Amino acid sequence: RRVLFRSISLYIRSKLTISHQSLNLIRSKLIKLGISKHLITEYFDREEIDELEPAYQSIVRKWERWSGLEPTARRQKAYQFLVRRGFSYTIAKQAVEKCVEG
């Protein structure tokens, strides 16, 4: 069980830092890999995971690409992009605000 938790931890950390994926997307991928929902829930209950940084990292390059858009259209595109990738609206809003602040 301890080894499995370590494997789950490494998988989640790599998806957060390299692929900048949301926790919802990671959860569904773990289930598809055959990890039990109970074990996944137990892991997420034990670990404190910040989802803001992966959201910010996934939007920062797109943010520059959308620089020609009006500010409201740019924000809307960013919100939609992040929510489609599985981030909650709250996290998406925080990531977009971080982009706006620079």
Buried (B, 14 or more C-beta within 10 A) or exposed (E): EEEEBEEBBEBBEEBBEEBBBBBEBBBBBBEEEEBEEEBBEBBBEEEEBEBBBBBBBBBBEBBEEBEEEEEEEBBBBBBEBBBEBBBBEEBBBBBBEBBEEE
